[in-house]
Amino acid sequence: MPGGRPAHQDRRHIGAGLAEGLGYAEIARRIDRPTSTVSREVSRNGGPGGYRVDHAHLATVLSVLSVLSVLRENARRAGRHREALGHGRRALTLAEQAGRPTGTAFERASLAELHLLLGEAHLLFGEAEEAEQLAGAAVGLAEPFGGTVLAFALTALARVRTAADPDRAHVLLDRAERCAAEDGHRQAVDEMRAARAEPAARAG
């Protein structure tokens, strides 16, 4: 789409054009984009003197990642688990490509819970194993950072393990609670408490 956001390759051409001292119109002509697209791209990413290709690309990736996370959560809350998985997988790919270990850990933890929900809702085999792998990887990535990201990852792993090993799940949730308290992150605390309440809710 000519007026859409520039691709990474377009940003490289924009950066090179700015380095050559070209005007927006000439850069736009070279990449077959409207001048207004080039102007917006440069102004929102540091201006002509501060434009950095990789920074501009990362800013766009993080913006898309944020949107995908919201779409994933909205679909999950509406019970559209397969749609949520699609958004979550795209978000995970972007987080990995952006080299964001905490974002990758969050997305893996979310996907683990989605696979668990999908297996329970549709009686699908193999979802629990996928959930276990994703949650375990999320904890591994989150360990060095602690705090909120580790709290979410531990909560996901506890949810995955609750049925098979409730005692181990309880230990994981205790640790998640301590991590959430470190950062005072309300949503992490709420998630951990919800995970504690889920076994009783299922039994009742």
N, C-alpha and C positions, 0 to 999 in steps of 0.2 A: 504494500500500500504506500503510494508516494508520500502522503502526509503523515504516516504513522511514525512511531518512535524509531530512530535509527538503529540498525543492527550493529554488532560489534565491529564488523568490517567497515561500515559507514563511519563509525566513530574514529577508526584509525585514519581514514581519509580526511575527516574533519580536523583531527589533530595535526596531520601533515600539512594540510592547507593553511591552518593558522600559523604553523611554524614557518611556512613560506611567505607569510604576510598577505595571503589572499583574502579578499572580501567574502562575506557570506554568500553573495549571489554567485560568485565564481565557484566556490566550494559546492554549493547546491547544484549547480549545473554539472559538475564533474561526477556527483553521486546520484544524479537524476532525482533530486528531491526538491520540494519547494524551499525557497529562501527562508520562509518563516519557520520551517522545521529545523534548519541549521541554526537560526538565530535563537530559538527556544532552547535547543540542546546546549548551546554554548552558554547562554545566560544562566541556565539552571545548574550548570556544572563549573562554576568558577570564572566565567567570562573569558574574553579572548586571551588575557595574560595568564589566567590560572587554570585553563582547561587541561585536564589530564585524562587520557583515553581510558585507562584502567579504572580510575576513580569513577568516571562517568558510567562505565559499564557496570561496576559493582553497585552503584547507587540504583540503577535501573533493576538489576537482579534482585536487590533487597526489597525494592518496592513491589515487584511482581511476587516475590516470596511472601510478603505480608498479605497481599490479596489472596493468594492461594491458601494460606493458612486460615483466613477468615472463611473462604468458600468451603474448605474442608470441614471446619467446625460447624458451619451452618448445615451442611449436608448430613453430618453425623447426628446433630441434634434432631434433625427431621427424620432420622431413621433410614436415610439413603446411603447405606454403607458403601456400596460399590462406587457411587459417585464420589463419596468422601475419599475412598482409597485412590481414585484417579487423581484428585487434587493433591492428596498427600504424597503420592509418588512423584508428581511433577515438582512439588515443593522440596522434597528430599534431593532430587537431582540438582535443583538450583542451589541448594545449601551446600551440597558437595562440590559443585563446580566453583562456587564462590569461595571455597576454602574456609567455611565457617563451622568449626567443630561444635560450638554450642547449638547453633541452628540445626546442624545435622543431627545432634543428639535429641533435640526437641522433636524433630520430624520423625526420627526412628521410633521414639517413644509413642508418639501419636499413631503412627502406622501399626505398632504392636497392638495397641488397644483396639484399633479398627479391625485388625485381623481376628482378634479375640471376639469382638462383637459380631463380626460376620459369621464366624464359626458357630456361635451360640444361636444367632437368629435364624440361620439357614441350615443348621446341622451339617456343616461342611467339615470333612476331615482334612487334616493338614494345616488348618488355620492356626491351631494352637502352637504347632512347631514353628511356623513362620513368626508368630507373635513372640515366642521365646527367643528366637534368634535376634529379632529387631530390638527387643527390650534389653537383652544382654549387651548388644552392641551399643545401645544408647547409654547404658550405665558405664561401659568402658570409655566412651568418648567424654562423658560428663565428669568422670572421677577427678581429673586434674582441676576442674573449675569449681566443683562443690556448689553450695548454695542452691538457688532455684532450679537450675537446669538439672542438677543431680537429684533434687527432690522429685521432679517430674519423671525422670528416668527410673528411679527406684520405685515410684508409685506404679508405673506401667509394669515393671517386672513383678511387683507384688501381685498385681491383678492377674497377671498371666499364671503365677504359681499358686494362687489361692486354693484352687480345687485340689491340686496334687499334693501340696505341702503347705497347709495353713500356718504351721508354726514358723516356717522360713518366711512366708509372706508377712507375718506379723513383725518379725525382726526387720525386714526391709522397710516396712511402713514406719517403724520406730525411727529408723535412720533417716527416712524421708522427712519425718516431722522435724527432726533436729536441723536438717539442711534448710527446710522452708523457714524455720524460725530464725536462722542465721540472717537471711535476707529480709525477713518480715513480709514475705510475698503472700498476700491474702489468697490468691487463686491457687497457689501451690498447697497451702494449708487446707483449703476447701476440697481440693482434689484428693488429698491424702485422707481426709475425714470421710469423704464419700466412698473411697476404696475400702476403708475399715467397715463401713456400714453395709456394703454390698452383700457379703456372705449371709448376714442375718436377713436381709431383705429377700434374697433368693429362697432361703429356707422357709420364710414365712409366706 
